Amino acid sequence: WLEEIKVPPNLPWEKTDLAVREPRSTWAQLGVTYPDGRSLPNDNLAASVLLPMGRFGPAFLAYPNFAAYTEWNNSLIYSTTAGYLATRIAGAAPMRKPAAPVAQLPFHELKELQQLLVRAGFNVGKVDGVLGQQSRTAVKAMQIKYGLPADSWPTPELLARMRGGTAQAQPAGTIQ
């Protein structure tokens, strides 16, 4: 269902979505490896790259049977946690920690971002300050629009752009 991976800094981020499935050989050609640097198998097994906390957080290959988790509980965080726990029970090594803390918008700013996404014409579901799949899809679309890395993770830079301002990219682990 899930397998931890390491993604390169130049990965085409718009491909990192559960709706995009590529053979492991394609992900390998794009520079995706196992966390220890070993190459992925050069086979046709379809998988999606899942970045639950954006490009600076943990990364996984999600296989088609991961859909059973998301059908059972549509929360991406819950499904990822359950899938990861199952891999650990099956004997997988502990997940590697990010090099730096992952920047997270505070609750009130995430809620503001959702309101701005609704004003931009997106259906984010309930505007509640919780990052659900509809909000992630809208975030990705706006990242593409603004030429930002489209990893579906809400950042201070995206919020500033949506507010109408400009912002410099923030290093991982910073919160404005």
C-alpha positions as a Markdown table, in Angstrom:
| # | Residue | x | y | z |
|---|---|---|---|---|
| 1 | Trp | 0.0 | 0.0 | 0.0 |
| 2 | Leu | 2.8 | 2.5 | 0.9 |
| 3 | Glu | 6.5 | 2.4 | 0.6 |
| 4 | Glu | 8.8 | 5.2 | 1.8 |
| 5 | Ile | 10.9 | 6.9 | -0.9 |
| 6 | Lys | 13.3 | 9.9 | -1.3 |
| 7 | Val | 12.4 | 12.4 | -4.0 |
| 8 | Pro | 14.9 | 14.6 | -5.8 |
| 9 | Pro | 14.6 | 18.4 | -5.6 |
| 10 | Asn | 13.8 | 18.7 | -9.3 |
| 11 | Leu | 10.9 | 16.2 | -9.4 |
| 12 | Pro | 8.0 | 17.4 | -11.6 |
| 13 | Trp | 5.8 | 18.2 | -8.6 |
| 14 | Glu | 2.6 | 18.4 | -10.6 |
| 15 | Lys | 3.0 | 14.6 | -11.0 |
| 16 | Thr | 2.9 | 14.0 | -7.2 |
| 17 | Asp | -0.8 | 13.2 | -6.8 |
| 18 | Leu | -2.7 | 10.0 | -6.0 |
| 19 | Ala | -4.6 | 10.6 | -9.3 |
| 20 | Val | -1.3 | 10.2 | -11.2 |
| 21 | Arg | 0.1 | 6.7 | -11.5 |
| 22 | Glu | 3.3 | 5.9 | -13.3 |
| 23 | Pro | 5.4 | 2.7 | -13.4 |
| 24 | Arg | 8.1 | 2.5 | -10.8 |
| 25 | Ser | 10.6 | 2.6 | -13.7 |
| 26 | Thr | 9.3 | 6.0 | -14.7 |
| 27 | Trp | 9.7 | 7.3 | -11.1 |
| 28 | Ala | 13.2 | 5.9 | -11.0 |
| 29 | Gln | 14.1 | 7.7 | -14.2 |
| 30 | Leu | 12.8 | 10.9 | -12.5 |
| 31 | Gly | 15.3 | 10.4 | -9.7 |
| 32 | Val | 13.0 | 8.8 | -7.1 |
| 33 | Thr | 14.9 | 6.3 | -4.9 |
| 34 | Tyr | 14.5 | 4.4 | -1.7 |
| 35 | Pro | 15.4 | 6.4 | 1.4 |
| 36 | Asp | 18.9 | 4.8 | 1.5 |
| 37 | Gly | 19.6 | 5.8 | -2.1 |
| 38 | Arg | 19.0 | 2.4 | -3.6 |
| 39 | Ser | 17.3 | 2.4 | -7.0 |
| 40 | Leu | 13.6 | 1.6 | -7.4 |
| 41 | Pro | 12.9 | -1.6 | -9.4 |
| 42 | Asn | 12.8 | -1.1 | -13.1 |
| 43 | Asp | 9.4 | -2.6 | -13.6 |
| 44 | Asn | 5.9 | -1.6 | -14.6 |
| 45 | Leu | 4.2 | -1.7 | -11.2 |
| 46 | Ala | 2.0 | 1.4 | -11.1 |
| 47 | Ala | 2.4 | 3.8 | -8.2 |
| 48 | Ser | 1.7 | 7.4 | -7.2 |
| 49 | Val | 4.0 | 9.7 | -5.3 |
| 50 | Leu | 2.3 | 10.8 | -2.1 |
| 51 | Leu | 3.7 | 13.9 | -0.3 |
| 52 | Pro | 1.4 | 14.3 | 2.7 |
| 53 | Met | 3.4 | 17.3 | 3.9 |
| 54 | Gly | 4.7 | 18.7 | 0.6 |
| 55 | Arg | 8.1 | 18.3 | -1.0 |
| 56 | Phe | 10.0 | 18.8 | 2.2 |
| 57 | Gly | 8.1 | 16.2 | 4.2 |
| 58 | Pro | 8.0 | 12.5 | 4.1 |
| 59 | Ala | 7.4 | 10.9 | 0.7 |
| 60 | Phe | 5.8 | 7.6 | -0.3 |
| 61 | Leu | 5.0 | 5.5 | -3.3 |
| 62 | Ala | 1.3 | 4.7 | -3.0 |
| 63 | Tyr | 0.2 | 1.5 | -4.7 |
| 64 | Pro | -3.3 | 0.9 | -6.1 |
| 65 | Asn | -4.3 | -1.0 | -2.9 |
| 66 | Phe | -3.7 | 2.2 | -0.9 |
| 67 | Ala | -7.1 | 3.3 | -2.3 |
| 68 | Ala | -8.7 | 0.8 | 0.2 |
| 69 | Tyr | -7.5 | 3.1 | 3.0 |
| 70 | Thr | -8.8 | 6.3 | 1.4 |
| 71 | Glu | -12.1 | 4.7 | 0.6 |
| 72 | Trp | -12.5 | 3.6 | 4.2 |
| 73 | Asn | -11.5 | 7.0 | 5.5 |
| 74 | Asn | -11.1 | 9.9 | 3.1 |
| 75 | Ser | -8.7 | 11.8 | 5.4 |
| 76 | Leu | -5.3 | 11.7 | 3.7 |
| 77 | Ile | -3.4 | 12.0 | 7.0 |
| 78 | Tyr | -5.4 | 9.2 | 8.6 |
| 79 | Ser | -5.1 | 6.9 | 5.6 |
| 80 | Thr | -1.4 | 7.6 | 5.4 |
| 81 | Thr | -0.9 | 7.0 | 9.1 |
| 82 | Ala | -2.8 | 3.7 | 8.9 |
| 83 | Gly | -0.9 | 2.6 | 5.8 |
| 84 | Tyr | 2.4 | 3.6 | 7.3 |
| 85 | Leu | 1.6 | 1.7 | 10.5 |
| 86 | Ala | 0.8 | -1.4 | 8.5 |
| 87 | Thr | 4.2 | -1.2 | 6.7 |
| 88 | Arg | 5.9 | -0.9 | 10.1 |
| 89 | Ile | 4.0 | -3.9 | 11.5 |
| 90 | Ala | 5.1 | -5.8 | 8.4 |
| 91 | Gly | 8.7 | -5.0 | 9.1 |
| 92 | Ala | 9.6 | -1.8 | 7.3 |
| 93 | Ala | 12.3 | 0.4 | 8.7 |
| 94 | Pro | 11.3 | 3.5 | 10.6 |
| 95 | Met | 10.5 | 6.5 | 8.5 |
| 96 | Arg | 13.4 | 9.0 | 8.0 |
| 97 | Lys | 12.9 | 12.4 | 9.5 |
| 98 | Pro | 12.9 | 15.5 | 7.2 |
| 99 | Ala | 16.2 | 17.4 | 7.1 |
| 100 | Ala | 14.4 | 20.4 | 8.7 |
| 101 | Pro | 11.0 | 21.0 | 10.2 |
| 102 | Val | 8.3 | 21.3 | 7.5 |
| 103 | Ala | 6.7 | 24.8 | 7.4 |
| 104 | Gln | 3.0 | 24.6 | 8.4 |
| 105 | Leu | 0.5 | 27.4 | 8.1 |
| 106 | Pro | -1.2 | 28.2 | 11.5 |
| 107 | Phe | -4.9 | 27.2 | 11.7 |
| 108 | His | -6.2 | 30.7 | 11.1 |
| 109 | Glu | -4.0 | 31.2 | 8.0 |
| 110 | Leu | -5.0 | 27.8 | 6.6 |
| 111 | Lys | -8.7 | 28.8 | 7.0 |
| 112 | Glu | -7.9 | 32.2 | 5.3 |
| 113 | Leu | -6.3 | 30.3 | 2.4 |
| 114 | Gln | -9.4 | 28.1 | 2.1 |
| 115 | Gln | -11.6 | 31.3 | 2.0 |
| 116 | Leu | -9.3 | 32.7 | -0.7 |
| 117 | Leu | -9.5 | 29.5 | -2.7 |
| 118 | Val | -13.3 | 29.6 | -2.5 |
| 119 | Arg | -13.3 | 33.2 | -3.7 |
| 120 | Ala | -11.1 | 31.9 | -6.6 |
| 121 | Gly | -13.9 | 29.5 | -7.6 |
| 122 | Phe | -12.7 | 26.3 | -5.9 |
| 123 | Asn | -14.8 | 23.9 | -3.9 |
| 124 | Val | -12.7 | 23.1 | -0.8 |
| 125 | Gly | -15.5 | 21.5 | 1.1 |
| 126 | Lys | -16.0 | 22.9 | 4.5 |
| 127 | Val | -13.9 | 26.1 | 5.3 |
| 128 | Asp | -12.6 | 24.8 | 8.6 |
| 129 | Gly | -8.8 | 25.2 | 8.6 |
| 130 | Val | -8.3 | 21.5 | 8.0 |
| 131 | Leu | -6.4 | 20.5 | 4.9 |
| 132 | Gly | -8.6 | 17.9 | 3.2 |
| 133 | Gln | -8.3 | 16.5 | -0.3 |
| 134 | Gln | -10.4 | 19.2 | -1.9 |
| 135 | Ser | -8.3 | 21.9 | -0.4 |
| 136 | Arg | -5.1 | 20.1 | -1.5 |
| 137 | Thr | -6.4 | 19.9 | -5.1 |
| 138 | Ala | -7.2 | 23.6 | -5.0 |
| 139 | Val | -3.8 | 24.4 | -3.5 |
| 140 | Lys | -2.1 | 22.5 | -6.3 |
| 141 | Ala | -4.1 | 24.3 | -9.0 |
| 142 | Met | -3.1 | 27.7 | -7.5 |
| 143 | Gln | 0.6 | 26.6 | -7.2 |
| 144 | Ile | 0.5 | 25.8 | -10.9 |
| 145 | Lys | -1.1 | 29.1 | -11.7 |
| 146 | Tyr | 1.5 | 31.0 | -9.7 |
| 147 | Gly | 4.5 | 29.0 | -11.0 |
| 148 | Leu | 5.2 | 27.5 | -7.6 |
| 149 | Pro | 6.2 | 23.9 | -7.0 |
| 150 | Ala | 2.9 | 22.1 | -7.2 |
| 151 | Asp | 3.2 | 19.7 | -4.3 |
| 152 | Ser | -0.3 | 20.4 | -2.9 |
| 153 | Trp | 1.1 | 21.8 | 0.4 |
| 154 | Pro | -0.1 | 25.2 | 1.5 |
| 155 | Thr | 2.9 | 27.6 | 2.1 |
| 156 | Pro | 3.3 | 31.1 | 3.3 |
| 157 | Glu | 4.3 | 32.1 | -0.2 |
| 158 | Leu | 1.1 | 30.7 | -1.7 |
| 159 | Leu | -1.0 | 32.5 | 0.9 |
| 160 | Ala | 0.9 | 35.8 | 0.2 |
| 161 | Arg | 0.3 | 35.4 | -3.6 |
| 162 | Met | -3.4 | 34.7 | -3.0 |
| 163 | Arg | -3.7 | 37.8 | -0.8 |
| 164 | Gly | -2.3 | 39.7 | -3.8 |
| 165 | Gly | 1.1 | 40.3 | -2.4 |
| 166 | Thr | 4.4 | 38.9 | -3.3 |
| 167 | Ala | 6.6 | 36.8 | -1.1 |
| 168 | Gln | 10.0 | 35.3 | -1.2 |
| 169 | Ala | 10.2 | 31.5 | -0.9 |
| 170 | Gln | 10.5 | 30.6 | 2.7 |
| 171 | Pro | 13.0 | 28.0 | 3.8 |
| 172 | Ala | 11.6 | 24.8 | 5.2 |
| 173 | Gly | 10.7 | 25.0 | 8.8 |
| 174 | Thr | 9.8 | 28.7 | 8.9 |
| 175 | Ile | 6.4 | 30.2 | 9.6 |
| 176 | Gln | 5.5 | 33.8 | 8.9 |
